[in-house]
Amino acid sequence: MRIVENLVTFRLKLNNSPGTLGKVLTAIGTSGGSMGNIQIVKVDKDCKIRDLAVYVSADEQVKEIMNSLLTLGKNLVEVISVKDKVFELHEKGKIYISNRISITTFDDLSRVYTPGVAKVCMAIHEHPELAREYTITRNTVAVVTDGTAILGLGDIGPVAGMPVMEGKAMLFKAFGNIDAFPILLNTKDTDEIVKTVVNISPTFGGINLEDIAAPRCFEIERRLKEILPIPVFHDDQHGTAVVCLAGLINALKVVKKSMETISVVISGAGAAGISIAHMLIHAGIKDIVVCDTSGIIYKGRKANMNPAKEVLARITNPKNEQGTISDAIREKDVFIGVSGPNTITKDMVKTMQKDSIVFAMANPDPEIEPESIEGITRIIATGRSDYHNQINNVLCFPGLFRGALDSGATTINDTMNMAAAYAIAHAIEEEHLSEDYIIPSVFNEKVHTDVAKAVADAAIKTGVARRNIFS
């Protein structure tokens, strides 16, 4: 397994005598820490205060280093503070509100507030659609969660999920120039969630549902899309599906296979797995089998079913296969994992078709370690940034919402999602595709602008755009 290192800064008060720093570095090294920068903060006759940046692979290592330093004795070293760089970055939150217009004179004040603002209020009162031109609504998205499915951590509550929602808002701004704001809901009741989002919706140009557990998320999204005249998008469903399809489009070009002839097994029947299945069907794939913790989903299965899985049973698994994931993966061209770690084995992958494709997208630990199947499968993708071919939702949602907001779309439909997937795929010219390059970088600005344009065009073609809002 690949280890992700984290940076921790130890502020130490060291006895100002020869060899002290060497002893400290030895203690850190024997505890498994790797040294980064060392800086002197303050010096006097008896001591030096230093900041030591140390790379660790787990929180437990920080405790081990602390214990090793304590054994050196207070007369030699004293720990003043320990700062995890990730926590330090999150201090006071990661986003803030800033004025777009400076207020430096009384004239400025009279225009942005009273009395000048009154004429804008009355114009919007008479023509509500003007709010899209003269308020933040046009460029603002709510990132809404109930905290029931935060990352791979599960139901940890909305407050604990706030750092993720802030991060999402940062990505909206960085890659789509969209002002997004976290909305935490202190309820798991579907009716209450729907009612609350409807009531706050006049503030926003779009709603991004985030980390809401399945199957409740399906009903919440469906009802909100029926009620609200603005885009509603559950990123865990559709964002994952869009980027997954984009990667698959390019992967199939590399292995020279077609959508119409391949067979696919999906591990995971939650929000992402179900949405991926629907999107792959929309893309023309006919042979799809979906597995959950009870095995293959098939017509007539009674155990561990819900309405969303019942639909899957009707539209997938044309051969009515039954059994476990081990049975399902046999002779398949593509494995798509949105479940959890250690779901499949190297021996299972060996039973797949020649030139197979494995998308092991569970985070932070994929369904199988990519290193274990190198040379067995032709193409490997994950959801992690420290491997090549990262299936990352940020390739989708900033550009998708940018296109939806710019076109004044009343919804986000399947055609818009498909347009986003193909725009992401086409961001890489075909002659540059390879086994380790089937998906573009999130830092490729062209991706986000291409997605926005494709989505806006699709909104216009499908009749859901409101470009001419004054007509």
C-alpha positions as CSV (number, residue, x, y, z in Angstrom):
1,M,0.0,0.0,0.0
2,R,1.2,3.5,-0.9
3,I,1.7,5.6,2.2
4,V,0.6,9.3,2.2
5,E,2.9,11.4,4.4
6,N,1.6,14.3,6.4
7,L,3.7,17.3,7.6
8,V,3.9,18.1,11.3
9,T,5.9,21.0,12.8
10,F,7.5,20.5,16.2
11,R,8.5,23.7,18.0
12,L,11.2,22.7,20.4
13,K,13.2,24.5,23.1
14,L,16.7,22.9,22.9
15,N,19.6,23.2,25.3
16,N,22.2,25.4,23.6
17,S,25.0,22.9,23.8
18,P,26.9,20.9,21.1
19,G,25.1,17.6,20.0
20,T,21.6,18.5,21.2
21,L,20.1,18.9,17.8
22,G,21.8,15.7,16.6
23,K,20.2,13.7,19.5
24,V,16.8,15.2,18.7
25,L,17.1,14.3,15.0
26,T,18.2,10.7,15.9
27,A,15.1,10.4,18.2
28,I,12.8,11.5,15.4
29,G,14.4,9.3,12.9
30,T,14.3,6.2,15.1
31,S,10.5,6.9,15.6
32,G,10.0,6.8,11.8
33,G,9.8,10.5,11.1
34,S,11.4,12.0,8.0
35,M,13.0,15.4,8.3
36,G,11.9,18.5,6.4
37,N,13.0,22.1,7.0
38,I,14.7,23.1,10.3
39,Q,14.4,26.8,11.3
40,I,15.7,28.8,14.2
41,V,13.0,30.9,15.8
42,K,14.9,32.4,18.7
43,V,18.3,32.1,20.3
44,D,19.6,33.1,23.7
45,K,22.6,32.2,25.9
46,D,21.0,29.0,27.3
47,C,18.7,27.7,24.6
48,K,17.5,27.7,21.0
49,I,13.9,27.5,19.9
50,R,13.6,25.6,16.6
51,D,10.8,24.6,14.3
52,L,11.3,21.1,12.9
53,A,9.2,20.0,10.0
54,V,8.7,16.3,10.2
55,Y,6.9,14.0,7.7
56,V,4.9,11.2,9.3
57,S,2.7,8.5,7.8
58,A,0.2,8.2,10.7
59,D,-1.0,10.1,13.7
60,E,0.5,7.4,15.9
61,Q,3.9,8.3,14.8
62,V,3.5,11.8,16.2
63,K,2.9,10.2,19.6
64,E,6.0,8.0,19.2
65,I,8.1,11.0,18.3
66,M,6.8,12.9,21.3
67,N,7.7,10.0,23.6
68,S,11.2,9.7,22.1
69,L,11.8,13.4,22.7
70,L,10.5,13.2,26.3
71,T,13.0,10.4,27.0
72,L,15.8,12.9,26.2
73,G,14.9,14.8,29.3
74,K,13.6,18.3,29.9
75,N,17.1,19.7,30.6
76,L,17.9,18.9,26.9
77,V,14.7,19.4,25.0
78,E,11.2,20.7,25.7
79,V,8.2,20.4,23.4
80,I,6.6,23.8,23.1
81,S,3.9,22.9,20.5
82,V,3.0,20.4,17.8
83,K,1.2,21.7,14.7
84,D,-0.3,19.4,12.0
85,K,0.0,21.4,8.7
86,V,-3.5,20.1,7.7
87,F,-5.1,21.4,10.8
88,E,-3.1,24.6,10.6
89,L,-4.4,25.2,7.1
90,H,-8.0,24.8,8.4
91,E,-7.7,27.3,11.2
92,K,-10.6,29.8,11.0
93,G,-12.0,27.9,8.0
94,K,-10.8,27.9,4.4
95,I,-13.2,30.3,2.8
96,Y,-14.5,33.8,3.4
97,I,-16.8,36.4,2.0
98,S,-15.3,39.4,0.3
99,N,-16.8,42.6,-1.2
100,R,-16.6,42.9,-5.0
101,I,-17.0,46.7,-4.8
102,S,-15.0,48.9,-2.4
103,I,-16.8,51.3,-0.1
104,T,-14.6,54.3,0.5
105,T,-16.9,57.3,0.1
106,F,-20.5,58.3,1.0
107,D,-21.3,58.1,-2.7
108,D,-20.3,54.5,-2.7
109,L,-22.3,53.8,0.4
110,S,-25.4,55.5,-1.0
111,R,-25.2,53.3,-4.2
112,V,-24.5,49.9,-2.6
113,Y,-27.0,50.5,0.2
114,T,-29.7,53.0,1.0
115,P,-31.0,55.0,-0.8
116,G,-29.7,53.7,-4.1
117,V,-30.4,50.0,-3.5
118,A,-34.1,50.7,-3.2
119,K,-34.5,51.1,-7.0
120,V,-32.9,47.7,-7.6
121,C,-35.2,46.1,-5.0
122,M,-38.3,47.5,-6.7
123,A,-37.1,46.5,-10.2
124,I,-36.7,42.9,-8.9
125,H,-40.1,43.1,-7.2
126,E,-41.7,43.9,-10.5
127,H,-39.6,41.5,-12.6
128,P,-38.2,38.7,-10.3
129,E,-36.1,37.3,-13.1
130,L,-33.8,40.4,-12.7
131,A,-32.4,38.9,-9.6
132,R,-30.2,36.8,-11.9
133,E,-28.7,40.0,-13.2
134,Y,-28.4,42.2,-10.2
135,T,-27.8,39.9,-7.2
136,I,-25.4,37.1,-6.2
137,T,-28.0,34.5,-7.2
138,R,-26.6,34.2,-10.8
139,N,-23.2,33.0,-9.6
140,T,-23.9,31.3,-6.2
141,V,-24.4,27.6,-5.4
142,A,-25.4,26.0,-2.1
143,V,-23.3,23.0,-1.1
144,V,-25.9,21.1,1.0
145,T,-25.2,18.1,3.3
146,D,-26.8,16.2,6.2
147,G,-23.4,14.7,7.1
148,T,-24.6,11.1,6.6
149,A,-22.0,10.0,4.0
150,I,-18.9,12.1,4.4
151,L,-16.0,10.9,2.2
152,G,-15.4,7.3,3.3
153,L,-16.0,8.2,6.9
154,G,-19.8,7.5,6.9
155,D,-22.4,9.2,9.1
156,I,-20.2,11.6,11.1
157,G,-22.8,14.4,11.2
158,P,-23.0,17.8,9.3
159,V,-20.7,19.7,11.6
160,A,-17.9,17.2,11.2
161,G,-18.5,17.4,7.5
162,M,-18.0,21.1,7.3
163,P,-14.3,20.9,6.3
164,V,-15.3,18.9,3.2
165,M,-18.0,21.3,2.3
166,E,-15.6,24.2,2.7
167,G,-13.2,22.4,0.4
168,K,-15.9,21.8,-2.1
169,A,-16.7,25.6,-2.1
170,M,-13.0,26.3,-2.7
171,L,-13.0,24.0,-5.8
172,F,-16.1,25.7,-7.2
173,K,-14.3,29.0,-6.9
174,A,-10.9,27.9,-8.1
175,F,-12.0,25.9,-11.2
176,G,-15.4,27.5,-12.1
177,N,-15.2,31.0,-10.6
178,I,-18.5,30.2,-8.8
179,D,-19.3,31.5,-5.3
180,A,-20.4,28.4,-3.3
181,F,-21.3,28.3,0.3
182,P,-21.7,25.3,2.7
183,I,-25.2,24.6,4.1
184,L,-25.3,22.1,7.0
185,L,-28.6,20.5,7.8
186,N,-29.2,19.2,11.3
187,T,-31.7,16.6,10.2
188,K,-31.8,13.3,8.4
189,D,-35.5,13.5,7.6
190,T,-36.1,13.6,3.9
191,D,-39.2,15.8,4.1
192,E,-37.3,18.3,6.3
193,I,-34.3,18.4,4.0
194,V,-36.5,19.0,1.0
195,K,-38.5,21.7,2.7
196,T,-35.4,23.4,4.0
197,V,-33.6,23.5,0.7
198,V,-36.7,24.8,-1.1
199,N,-37.1,27.6,1.5
200,I,-33.5,28.8,1.1
201,S,-33.3,28.3,-2.6
202,P,-34.1,32.0,-3.6
203,T,-30.6,32.8,-2.5
204,F,-28.9,30.5,-4.9
205,G,-28.6,29.9,-8.6
206,G,-28.0,26.2,-8.1
207,I,-28.0,23.4,-5.4
208,N,-25.2,20.9,-5.1
209,L,-26.2,18.0,-2.8
210,E,-23.2,16.5,-1.1
211,D,-22.4,13.5,1.0
212,I,-26.1,12.5,1.6
213,A,-26.4,8.7,2.1
214,A,-28.3,6.4,-0.3
215,P,-31.0,5.6,-0.9
216,R,-32.4,8.7,0.7
217,C,-30.3,10.9,-1.6
218,F,-32.2,9.7,-4.7
219,E,-35.6,10.8,-3.4
220,I,-34.2,14.1,-2.1
221,E,-32.7,15.0,-5.5
222,R,-35.8,13.8,-7.4
223,R,-38.2,15.9,-5.4
224,L,-36.0,19.0,-5.4
225,K,-35.6,18.7,-9.2
226,E,-39.4,18.5,-9.5
227,I,-40.0,21.6,-7.3
228,L,-37.1,24.0,-8.0
229,P,-36.6,26.0,-11.3
230,I,-32.8,25.9,-10.8
231,P,-30.1,23.2,-11.3
232,V,-30.0,20.5,-8.6
233,F,-27.1,18.1,-8.8
234,H,-26.0,15.3,-6.4
235,D,-22.3,15.2,-7.1
236,D,-21.7,11.9,-5.4
237,Q,-24.1,10.4,-8.0
238,H,-23.7,12.2,-11.2
239,G,-20.3,13.9,-10.9
240,T,-18.7,10.5,-10.2
241,A,-20.6,9.0,-13.1
242,V,-19.6,11.8,-15.5
243,V,-15.9,11.5,-14.8
244,C,-16.1,7.7,-14.8
245,L,-17.6,7.7,-18.3
246,A,-15.1,10.2,-19.5
247,G,-12.2,7.9,-18.4
248,L,-13.9,4.9,-19.9
249,I,-14.4,6.6,-23.2
250,N,-10.7,7.2,-23.5
251,A,-9.7,3.8,-22.0
252,L,-11.7,2.0,-24.6
253,K,-9.9,3.9,-27.3
254,V,-6.6,2.7,-25.9
255,V,-7.6,-1.0,-25.8
256,K,-9.6,-0.6,-29.1
257,K,-12.9,-1.8,-27.7
258,S,-16.4,-0.3,-28.2
259,M,-19.2,0.6,-25.8
260,E,-21.6,-1.6,-27.6
261,T,-19.6,-4.8,-27.2
262,I,-18.0,-4.6,-23.8
263,S,-19.2,-6.2,-20.5
264,V,-19.0,-4.3,-17.2
265,V,-19.1,-5.2,-13.6
266,I,-19.8,-2.5,-11.0
267,S,-19.0,-3.0,-7.3
268,G,-21.2,-0.8,-5.2
269,A,-24.9,-0.1,-5.4
270,G,-24.9,3.2,-3.5
271,A,-25.3,6.7,-4.9
272,A,-22.3,6.5,-7.2
273,G,-22.7,2.9,-8.4
274,I,-26.3,3.3,-9.3
275,S,-25.7,6.5,-11.2
276,I,-22.8,5.1,-13.1
277,A,-24.9,2.1,-14.2
278,H,-27.6,4.5,-15.5
279,M,-25.0,6.6,-17.3
280,L,-23.2,3.7,-18.9
281,I,-26.6,2.4,-20.2
282,H,-27.3,5.9,-21.6
283,A,-23.8,5.7,-23.3
284,G,-24.8,2.5,-25.1
285,I,-23.3,-0.3,-22.9
286,K,-25.7,-3.2,-22.9
287,D,-24.0,-5.8,-20.6
288,I,-23.7,-4.4,-17.0
289,V,-23.8,-6.4,-13.8
290,V,-24.0,-4.5,-10.4
291,C,-22.9,-6.1,-7.1
292,D,-23.5,-5.0,-3.5
293,T,-22.5,-6.6,-0.2
294,S,-25.0,-9.4,-0.9
295,G,-23.6,-10.2,-4.3
296,I,-25.0,-9.8,-7.8
297,I,-28.2,-7.8,-8.2
298,Y,-30.6,-9.8,-10.3
299,K,-34.3,-9.9,-11.1
300,G,-36.2,-11.7,-8.3
301,R,-33.5,-11.2,-5.6
302,K,-35.1,-10.6,-2.2
303,A,-32.2,-9.9,0.2
304,N,-30.9,-6.4,0.8
305,M,-33.0,-4.7,-1.9
306,N,-34.5,-1.2,-2.1
307,P,-36.5,0.7,-4.9
308,A,-33.3,1.9,-6.5
309,K,-31.8,-1.6,-6.7
310,E,-35.2,-2.9,-8.0
311,V,-34.8,-0.6,-10.9
312,L,-31.2,-1.8,-11.4
313,A,-32.4,-5.4,-11.4
314,R,-34.8,-4.6,-14.3
315,I,-32.4,-2.6,-16.5
316,T,-29.0,-4.4,-15.9
317,N,-27.8,-8.0,-15.8
318,P,-29.3,-9.2,-19.1
319,K,-28.1,-12.8,-18.6
320,N,-29.6,-12.8,-15.0
321,E,-26.2,-13.8,-13.5
322,Q,-26.2,-14.7,-9.8
323,G,-23.4,-15.2,-7.2
324,T,-20.6,-13.1,-5.7
325,I,-18.3,-10.4,-7.1
326,S,-15.9,-13.2,-7.9
327,D,-18.5,-14.8,-10.2
328,A,-19.5,-11.4,-11.7
329,I,-16.0,-10.3,-12.6
330,R,-15.2,-13.4,-14.6
331,E,-14.9,-12.7,-18.4
332,K,-15.8,-9.0,-18.0
333,D,-13.9,-6.3,-19.9
334,V,-14.3,-3.6,-17.3
335,F,-14.4,-3.5,-13.5
336,I,-15.7,-0.3,-11.8
337,G,-15.4,-0.1,-8.1
338,V,-17.2,2.4,-5.9
339,S,-17.4,0.3,-2.8
340,G,-14.5,-0.3,-0.4
341,P,-11.0,-1.6,0.1
342,N,-10.0,-5.2,-0.7
343,T,-13.2,-6.0,-2.6
344,I,-11.4,-7.9,-5.4
345,T,-8.2,-9.9,-5.6
346,K,-5.4,-10.3,-8.1
347,D,-6.7,-13.8,-9.0
348,M,-10.2,-12.3,-9.7
349,V,-8.6,-9.8,-12.1
350,K,-6.8,-12.6,-13.9
351,T,-10.2,-14.1,-14.8
352,M,-11.2,-10.9,-16.8
353,Q,-11.0,-10.6,-20.5
354,K,-7.8,-9.7,-22.3
355,D,-6.9,-6.0,-22.2
356,S,-9.1,-5.5,-19.2
357,I,-9.8,-2.1,-17.5
358,V,-10.0,-1.7,-13.8
359,F,-11.3,1.5,-12.2
360,A,-10.8,1.0,-8.4
361,M,-12.2,4.3,-7.2
362,A,-12.9,3.7,-3.5
363,N,-11.3,6.4,-1.4
364,P,-8.9,6.6,0.4
365,D,-8.2,2.8,-0.1
366,P,-9.1,1.4,-3.5
367,E,-10.9,-2.0,-4.1
368,I,-7.5,-3.4,-5.0
369,E,-4.0,-2.0,-4.7
370,P,-2.9,-0.9,-8.3
371,E,0.6,-2.2,-7.8
372,S,-0.7,-5.8,-7.3
373,I,-2.3,-5.9,-10.8
374,E,0.3,-4.1,-12.9
375,G,0.9,-6.3,-16.0
376,I,-2.3,-8.2,-15.4
377,T,-4.8,-5.6,-16.4
378,R,-4.2,-3.2,-19.2
379,I,-5.5,0.1,-17.7
380,I,-5.8,1.0,-14.0
381,A,-7.5,4.1,-12.6
382,T,-8.3,5.1,-9.0
383,G,-9.9,8.0,-7.1
384,R,-6.6,9.0,-5.6
385,S,-4.2,11.8,-6.6
386,D,-1.1,9.8,-5.9
387,Y,-1.7,7.4,-8.7
388,H,-2.1,8.1,-12.4
389,N,-5.5,8.2,-14.0
390,Q,-7.4,9.8,-11.1
391,I,-11.2,9.7,-11.5
392,N,-11.8,13.1,-9.8
393,N,-15.2,14.8,-9.6
394,V,-13.6,18.2,-9.7
395,L,-13.2,17.6,-13.4
396,C,-16.9,17.8,-13.7
397,F,-18.9,19.9,-11.2
398,P,-17.2,23.4,-11.6
399,G,-17.5,23.4,-15.4
400,L,-20.9,21.8,-15.3
401,F,-22.4,24.4,-12.9
402,R,-20.6,27.2,-14.8
403,G,-22.4,26.1,-18.0
404,A,-25.7,25.7,-16.2
405,L,-25.5,29.1,-14.5
406,D,-24.3,30.9,-17.7
407,S,-27.2,29.4,-19.7
408,G,-29.7,30.1,-17.0
409,A,-30.6,26.4,-17.1
410,T,-33.7,25.3,-15.1
411,T,-32.3,21.8,-14.5
412,I,-29.3,19.6,-15.2
413,N,-30.5,16.7,-17.5
414,D,-28.9,13.5,-18.8
415,T,-27.9,15.3,-22.1
416,M,-26.0,17.9,-20.1
417,N,-24.2,15.2,-18.1
418,M,-23.3,13.3,-21.2
419,A,-22.0,16.5,-22.8
420,A,-19.8,17.1,-19.7
421,A,-18.4,13.5,-19.9
422,Y,-17.4,13.8,-23.6
423,A,-15.9,17.3,-23.1
424,I,-13.7,15.9,-20.3
425,A,-12.7,12.9,-22.5
426,H,-12.0,15.1,-25.5
427,A,-9.7,17.4,-23.5
428,I,-7.0,14.8,-24.3
429,E,-6.2,14.5,-28.0
430,E,-6.5,11.0,-29.2
431,E,-2.8,10.6,-30.2
432,H,-1.8,11.5,-26.7
433,L,-3.9,8.8,-25.0
434,S,-2.0,6.0,-23.3
435,E,-2.5,3.4,-20.5
436,D,-1.4,5.9,-17.9
437,Y,-3.1,9.0,-19.4
438,I,-6.8,8.5,-20.0
439,I,-8.1,11.4,-17.9
440,P,-6.9,15.0,-18.0
441,S,-5.5,16.9,-15.0
442,V,-7.8,18.9,-12.9
443,F,-5.3,21.8,-13.3
444,N,-5.9,21.8,-17.1
445,E,-8.0,25.0,-17.4
446,K,-9.2,24.0,-20.8
447,V,-11.1,21.1,-19.3
448,H,-13.4,23.3,-17.1
449,T,-14.0,25.9,-19.9
450,D,-14.8,23.1,-22.4
451,V,-17.2,21.4,-20.0
452,A,-18.9,24.7,-19.3
453,K,-19.4,25.4,-23.0
454,A,-20.6,21.8,-23.8
455,V,-23.1,21.9,-20.9
456,A,-24.4,25.4,-21.9
457,D,-24.9,24.2,-25.5
458,A,-26.7,21.1,-24.3
459,A,-29.0,23.2,-22.1
460,I,-29.9,25.3,-25.1
461,K,-30.4,22.3,-27.4
462,T,-32.7,20.5,-24.8
463,G,-34.8,23.6,-24.2
464,V,-33.9,24.2,-20.5
465,A,-31.8,27.3,-20.9
466,R,-33.1,30.8,-20.1
467,R,-30.5,33.0,-21.8
468,N,-33.0,35.6,-22.9
469,I,-34.3,36.4,-19.4
470,F,-35.7,39.8,-20.4
471,S,-38.0,38.4,-23.1
